[in-house]
Amino acid sequence: MSGGWWCDGVRWPGEAPELGWSRGGDRRVSVLAYGAGIGFRALGERHCVGARGNVCPLGAVVPGRSTGGRCAECARLDRAHSVAADTMADDPRTYRVYLAWFGPGMVKVGITGEERGAARLREQGAVVFSWLGRGPLMAARRTEEVLRAALGVPDRISYARKRAVRGRLPGAEERAVEVAELYGRAARLEGDGRPESLERLPLDVVDQAELFGIDRAPAPVRSVRELVDGGVVAGRLVAAAGPDLHLAVDGVGVVVLDTRLITGWDLAAVPAEAGSDVRVPLIDIGGAGVQGGLF
């Protein structure tokens, strides 16, 4: 994709990952398939992707390592209108509270709009999840806060930590047991301050490892640190989880590309076998070692 189209990153509206593209007010998507080749070259400078569907009024240049892809002002505007900012107390929609598992001991509680289904769980790369309850926004938010404190789980887990364990997860049965145990702990918290307006939902463990392809793909060994002008990223897609694409690269192994790093770049297509550029730095999965380039 080129000619002024900018990548908006990976979306998960259904059970297949999609790359979103924008040019002004126009939008397109590219549905991704495991086994297919993906390759592109970054051109020029990386620009702010704007906020809430609007173009950045400054046309600001943003750093290559920024996973947000926004200038400070657009980041502030985007955050101000998010559910996490607690600025929409009168939101009439129904929300769901969920328990998401990313690896042994890596669990979080969160909320998402019911109309979105499990899209939020796919966007975060949750390997396993179960719904906990449903109800108005503020009731869901209150429940989320209470359960975080009671279960001792964080409000967020970094993608670096998720990648570090993704290639060595326990089996599906063990994953389900850990989620079921945490669900049971949450269900036993009676009289804990959770709003009565939140309807509790039964345990229903959903495992997304097969959906992501991580149950059959080789473990990732490195991840892209940033893109640079003229830098090439290319390989064959073997798995995807959240914003991460797992690309099999000849002579390197499986490399993770966090698509939040490619937003705001003008990208030109290259063959999946392209392999002459050495300007895209890699970092070892789960470590601090940096390799000079992708090829």
C-alpha positions as CSV (number, residue, x, y, z in Angstrom):
1,M,0.0,0.0,0.0
2,S,1.5,3.4,-1.0
3,G,0.6,6.6,-2.6
4,G,-0.1,8.6,0.5
5,W,-1.8,5.7,2.5
6,W,-0.8,5.5,6.1
7,C,-1.1,2.3,8.2
8,D,-3.4,2.5,11.2
9,G,-2.2,-0.8,12.7
10,V,-3.9,-4.1,13.3
11,R,-7.6,-4.4,14.1
12,W,-9.5,-7.5,15.2
13,P,-13.2,-6.9,14.2
14,G,-13.6,-10.6,13.6
15,E,-11.5,-13.7,13.9
16,A,-8.9,-12.6,11.4
17,P,-6.4,-9.7,11.9
18,E,-6.7,-6.7,9.6
19,L,-4.3,-3.9,8.7
20,G,-6.1,-0.6,8.6
21,W,-5.1,2.1,6.2
22,S,-6.1,5.8,6.0
23,R,-5.6,8.7,3.5
24,G,-7.3,11.8,4.7
25,G,-10.9,10.8,5.4
26,D,-10.7,7.5,3.4
27,R,-10.3,4.2,5.1
28,R,-9.3,0.7,3.8
29,V,-8.4,-2.6,5.4
30,S,-6.2,-5.5,4.3
31,V,-7.3,-8.9,5.8
32,L,-4.3,-10.9,6.8
33,A,-3.8,-14.7,6.4
34,Y,-1.3,-16.9,8.1
35,G,1.2,-18.2,5.6
36,A,1.0,-15.1,3.4
37,G,3.9,-12.9,2.7
38,I,4.1,-9.4,4.1
39,G,6.7,-6.8,3.2
40,F,7.1,-3.1,3.1
41,R,9.6,-0.2,3.1
42,A,9.2,2.9,5.3
43,L,9.4,6.1,3.4
44,G,10.3,9.7,4.6
45,E,9.3,10.7,8.1
46,R,6.8,9.3,10.6
47,H,3.9,11.6,11.2
48,C,1.2,11.8,14.0
49,V,-1.9,9.7,13.2
50,G,-4.2,12.3,14.7
51,A,-7.0,11.7,17.3
52,R,-10.5,10.3,17.1
53,G,-10.4,9.9,13.4
54,N,-9.2,13.5,12.8
55,V,-6.0,14.5,11.0
56,C,-3.3,16.0,13.2
57,P,-3.6,19.8,12.7
58,L,0.2,20.2,13.1
59,G,1.3,17.4,10.9
60,A,3.7,16.6,13.6
61,V,6.7,14.3,13.2
62,V,6.8,11.6,15.9
63,P,9.6,9.4,17.2
64,G,10.2,6.0,15.5
65,R,10.0,4.1,18.9
66,S,6.7,5.6,20.0
67,T,4.0,2.9,20.2
68,G,1.3,5.6,20.4
69,G,2.1,7.2,17.1
70,R,0.7,10.6,18.3
71,C,2.0,14.0,19.2
72,A,1.4,15.2,22.7
73,E,-1.7,17.2,21.8
74,C,-3.4,14.5,19.8
75,A,-2.5,11.9,22.5
76,R,-4.2,14.2,25.1
77,L,-7.3,14.5,23.0
78,D,-7.6,10.8,22.3
79,R,-7.2,10.0,25.9
80,A,-9.7,12.5,27.0
81,H,-12.5,10.8,25.0
82,S,-11.6,7.2,26.0
83,V,-13.5,5.0,28.4
84,A,-10.4,4.7,30.6
85,A,-10.5,8.5,31.2
86,D,-13.8,8.2,33.2
87,T,-15.2,11.2,31.4
88,M,-18.4,9.5,30.1
89,A,-20.4,8.8,33.3
90,D,-23.6,9.2,31.4
91,D,-22.7,6.6,28.7
92,P,-25.9,4.6,28.1
93,R,-24.3,1.6,26.6
94,T,-23.8,-1.8,28.3
95,Y,-20.3,-2.8,29.3
96,R,-18.7,-6.1,30.2
97,V,-16.1,-6.9,32.8
98,Y,-13.6,-9.5,31.8
99,L,-10.7,-11.6,33.1
100,A,-7.8,-11.9,30.6
101,W,-4.9,-14.3,30.8
102,F,-1.6,-13.7,28.9
103,G,0.7,-16.2,30.5
104,P,1.4,-17.9,33.9
105,G,0.8,-15.3,36.6
106,M,-0.1,-12.6,34.0
107,V,-3.7,-11.7,34.4
108,K,-5.7,-8.5,34.3
109,V,-9.3,-7.4,34.8
110,G,-10.8,-4.9,32.4
111,I,-13.9,-3.6,30.7
112,T,-15.2,-3.3,27.2
113,G,-18.3,-2.2,25.4
114,E,-20.7,-5.2,25.0
115,E,-21.4,-4.4,21.4
116,R,-17.7,-5.0,20.6
117,G,-17.9,-8.6,21.7
118,A,-14.4,-10.1,22.2
119,A,-12.6,-7.6,19.9
120,R,-10.9,-5.9,22.8
121,L,-9.6,-9.2,24.1
122,R,-8.1,-10.0,20.6
123,E,-6.6,-6.5,20.4
124,Q,-4.8,-7.0,23.7
125,G,-3.5,-10.4,22.7
126,A,-5.3,-12.2,25.6
127,V,-4.6,-15.9,25.1
128,V,-7.5,-16.9,27.4
129,F,-10.4,-15.0,28.9
130,S,-13.7,-15.2,30.6
131,W,-16.5,-12.7,31.1
132,L,-17.2,-11.7,34.7
133,G,-20.3,-9.5,34.5
134,R,-22.3,-6.9,32.5
135,G,-24.0,-3.6,33.2
136,P,-23.8,0.2,33.1
137,L,-20.4,1.8,32.6
138,M,-19.9,3.1,36.1
139,A,-21.0,-0.2,37.7
140,A,-18.5,-2.0,35.4
141,R,-15.8,0.4,36.2
142,R,-16.4,0.1,40.0
143,T,-16.3,-3.7,39.7
144,E,-13.1,-3.6,37.7
145,E,-11.4,-1.5,40.5
146,V,-12.7,-3.7,43.3
147,L,-11.6,-6.9,41.6
148,R,-8.2,-5.6,40.8
149,A,-7.5,-4.8,44.4
150,A,-9.1,-8.0,45.7
151,L,-7.3,-10.3,43.3
152,G,-4.0,-8.4,43.3
153,V,-3.8,-8.0,39.5
154,P,-2.4,-5.0,37.6
155,D,-4.4,-2.6,35.4
156,R,-2.2,-3.3,32.5
157,I,0.5,-5.7,31.3
158,S,3.2,-4.5,28.9
159,Y,3.5,-6.1,25.4
160,A,7.2,-6.8,26.1
161,R,6.1,-9.1,29.0
162,K,3.4,-10.7,26.8
163,R,5.9,-11.5,24.0
164,A,8.5,-12.9,26.5
165,V,6.1,-15.8,27.4
166,R,4.1,-16.2,24.3
167,G,6.4,-18.8,22.8
168,R,6.5,-21.0,25.9
169,L,2.9,-21.2,27.2
170,P,1.6,-24.2,29.2
171,G,-1.0,-26.4,27.5
172,A,-4.7,-25.5,27.0
173,E,-5.9,-27.5,30.0
174,E,-3.5,-25.8,32.4
175,R,-4.4,-22.4,30.9
176,A,-8.1,-23.0,31.5
177,V,-7.5,-24.2,35.1
178,E,-5.7,-21.0,36.0
179,V,-8.5,-18.8,34.6
180,A,-11.2,-20.9,36.2
181,E,-9.5,-20.6,39.6
182,L,-9.3,-16.8,39.3
183,Y,-12.9,-16.7,38.2
184,G,-13.8,-18.7,41.3
185,R,-11.9,-16.3,43.6
186,A,-13.8,-13.3,42.0
187,A,-17.2,-15.1,42.3
188,R,-16.6,-15.7,46.0
189,L,-16.0,-12.0,46.8
190,E,-19.5,-11.4,48.2
191,G,-20.2,-8.1,50.0
192,D,-17.1,-6.6,48.5
193,G,-18.6,-3.3,47.3
194,R,-19.5,-4.4,43.8
195,P,-22.6,-2.6,42.5
196,E,-25.9,-4.6,42.4
197,S,-26.6,-3.2,39.0
198,L,-23.9,-5.4,37.5
199,E,-25.2,-8.8,36.3
200,R,-22.8,-11.6,37.0
201,L,-22.0,-13.9,34.1
202,P,-21.2,-17.6,34.3
203,L,-17.7,-19.0,33.7
204,D,-17.0,-19.5,30.0
205,V,-13.3,-20.0,29.3
206,V,-12.4,-18.9,25.8
207,D,-8.9,-19.9,24.5
208,Q,-7.6,-17.9,21.6
209,A,-4.2,-19.6,21.0
210,E,-5.5,-21.3,17.9
211,L,-7.1,-18.1,16.6
212,F,-3.8,-16.3,17.0
213,G,-1.8,-19.1,15.5
214,I,0.6,-19.2,18.4
215,D,-0.2,-22.8,19.2
216,R,1.5,-24.0,16.0
217,A,4.0,-21.4,15.1
218,P,7.7,-21.4,16.2
219,A,8.5,-19.2,19.2
220,P,9.5,-15.6,18.3
221,V,13.1,-14.8,18.9
222,R,13.4,-11.0,18.2
223,S,11.1,-8.0,17.8
224,V,11.4,-4.9,15.7
225,R,12.6,-1.9,17.8
226,E,11.7,0.9,15.4
227,L,11.3,1.7,11.7
228,V,13.6,4.2,9.9
229,D,13.4,5.9,6.5
230,G,14.2,3.3,3.9
231,G,14.0,0.4,6.4
232,V,12.5,-2.9,5.2
233,V,10.4,-5.4,7.2
234,A,9.4,-8.5,5.3
235,G,8.5,-12.1,6.0
236,R,5.7,-14.7,6.1
237,L,3.0,-14.3,8.7
238,V,2.9,-17.3,11.0
239,A,0.9,-15.9,13.9
240,A,-0.6,-12.7,15.3
241,A,-1.7,-11.5,18.7
242,G,-3.0,-8.1,19.6
243,P,-1.0,-5.6,17.6
244,D,1.9,-8.0,17.1
245,L,2.5,-9.8,13.8
246,H,4.9,-12.8,14.0
247,L,6.9,-12.9,10.8
248,A,9.1,-15.9,9.7
249,V,12.3,-14.3,8.3
250,D,14.8,-16.4,6.5
251,G,18.1,-16.6,8.4
252,V,16.7,-14.9,11.4
253,G,13.7,-16.9,12.7
254,V,10.4,-15.5,13.9
255,V,10.4,-11.7,14.3
256,V,7.6,-9.8,16.1
257,L,6.5,-6.6,14.5
258,D,4.4,-4.4,16.8
259,T,2.2,-2.7,14.3
260,R,1.8,0.3,16.6
261,L,5.4,1.1,15.4
262,I,4.3,1.4,11.7
263,T,1.4,3.8,12.2
264,G,2.1,7.2,10.6
265,W,4.6,5.9,8.1
266,D,4.1,6.0,4.3
267,L,4.8,2.4,3.3
268,A,5.7,0.9,0.0
269,A,5.2,-2.8,-0.7
270,V,8.2,-5.1,-1.2
271,P,8.4,-8.8,-1.7
272,A,8.2,-11.0,1.4
273,E,11.6,-12.4,0.5
274,A,13.3,-8.9,0.4
275,G,16.5,-9.0,2.4
276,S,19.1,-6.4,1.6
277,D,18.3,-3.7,4.2
278,V,20.2,-3.6,7.5
279,R,18.7,-0.4,9.0
280,V,15.8,-1.9,11.0
281,P,17.2,-2.7,14.5
282,L,15.9,-5.7,16.4
283,I,15.8,-6.5,20.1
284,D,15.9,-10.0,21.6
285,I,12.5,-11.3,23.0
286,G,12.7,-11.1,26.8
287,G,16.1,-9.5,26.8
288,A,17.9,-6.2,26.1
289,G,20.3,-7.4,23.4
290,V,20.0,-5.4,20.2
291,Q,20.9,-6.7,16.7
292,G,22.1,-4.3,14.1
293,G,19.4,-5.0,11.5
294,L,16.6,-7.2,10.3
295,F,18.6,-8.6,7.4
